[in-house]
Amino acid sequence: MRLIRATERRRPIPSLRPFLVVAVIISAMVVVAPTASASSRKAFHLAKNCDTFPTCIVTASNYKKIPVGTEITYSPASVPPSRLLPTVHGRHGTTSGTCDLTAINAGTGPGRCVFSSGTGSLTSFTASLSVTFDGRLWYWDGTYGYGGG
């Protein structure tokens, strides 16, 4: 057994508290960051001409990944006939969704389109859109984001 001399000093053990505080802060940032980005929705507006249906051409867009000139193709859903399955061939990716035009066809209100997946630059793209028609152009207005929001 070694005796400690009065001239020898023991070094204090460093406190773990600062390390724990930093670890908690980093953990909180990792948990909150994806949630914040998924919930930050942005305004979406698109106009399209469907004279050559089932292919439509975007004539106006506030979203750079789906610019003017982008093609949107439709295939009918199996049931009901007022449901359509659009695929947007955006800049460096695609996104697919479901549109229900029952209300717009009945003249009782706007239709609805929902997008919840994509590829390439539109991976994780989500959108909830109102569909209207002015007799010439179709409009999609609503919000978009990435992830579950």
N, C-alpha and C positions, 0 to 999 in steps of 0.2 A: 504494500500500500504506500502510495506516495503522499508525503505531507506537503501541504501548500504553505509556502513561505509568505510572510506578511508583505514582502516586496512584489510577489506575483499577484497579478490582478486577473480575475476571471473576466472574460469578455461576456457582455450580456447577450442573451439569445435574442436575435432580432424578432421583432413583433410580426406576426402573420397578418395582423389586421389590415395594413395597406394592401397586401396582396389579395386578401379576401374581398375588399371593397372593389378593387379593379376587376376581379373575376366576376363579381355580381353585376357590375356595370356592363361589362362585355356581354355576359349572358343575356341581360335584359335587352341590349341592342340587337342581338341576334334574333331574339324572339319577336321583338316589336317591328323590326325593319320589314320583314315580308308582309306582316299584317298591314302596316301603313301603306305599302305600295299597292297591295291588293285592294285596299278600300279607297284609294284615291282615284275616283272616276272623273273622266273628262267629257266635255260636250262633244257630240258626234253629229255631223250633218253631211248628208250625201244626196245628190240628185242623180237620177239615171233615166236614160231613154231606152225604152223596151220595144221599139218598132220592129226589131228582128227577134222577138221572143221565140225561143227560150234563152236567148243571149241578150243581155242588156249592157249598155256602155255608160260608164260614169261620166257625167257632164259637169259636176261640181263636187268638191270634197274638201273638208277642213282637216282631213287626216292624211298625212304625207305617205303612209304605207299603202293607201288605196287612192292613188292620184287620178286625175281626169284621164280618161281613156282606158281605165281598167275594165276588164270584162267580168261580168257576173253571169254565170250560167245557172239554169234552174232545171230540176227534175221534179216531177210530181211525187208527193208522198202517196202511199197506198190508200189511206183514208184519213180524213174526208177530202173531197176534191179541192177545197179552198186552202189546203196546206201545201206549201211548196218547200223544197230543199235547195236553198241557194248555195253556190260555191263562189266565193270571191277570189279571183286570181290576182292577188295584190303584188306589190313590188317585192320580189324575192320570197314569196310564200303564199299560202292559201288559207282560207278559213271557211268553214261550212256551218250552216245553221238551219233553223226551222222558221218558216214564216206562216202565220195564220191570217188569211185575208177574209175570213168569214164576215166580220163586221163591216169591212170596207165594201165587200160585194153586196151586202144587204143594205148598205147606205145608213148604217146605224153608228158608225164611228170608224176610227183608224184601225188598221191591221197591226200586227205585232210580229217582230222578228227577234230571235234570240240566237246569239252566237256564243259558243262555249269552248271552242278549240281551234287549233290552227297548226300550220307547219311553217318552217323557215322563220322569216321575220314576224310572222303572225302567231308563233307558238304561244300558247296560253292566252290568246286574245279572247276577250269576252265583251259582249255588247247586248244591251236591251234597247230595242228601237221601236218607235211608232212609225207606221207606214201610212202615207197619204198619197193621193193622186190628184193632179190638177187638170186632168184631161189630156195632158201632153207628157208630163214628166212624173216619175214616181220619186217620193222623198223618204229617206230614212232619217229620223231625228231621235236622239236619245243620249245615252252615255256609253262610254267604253272604258276598258281597263285591261289589266293583265292579272291573271290568277283568278281566284274564286270570287272576287268582289262584284 
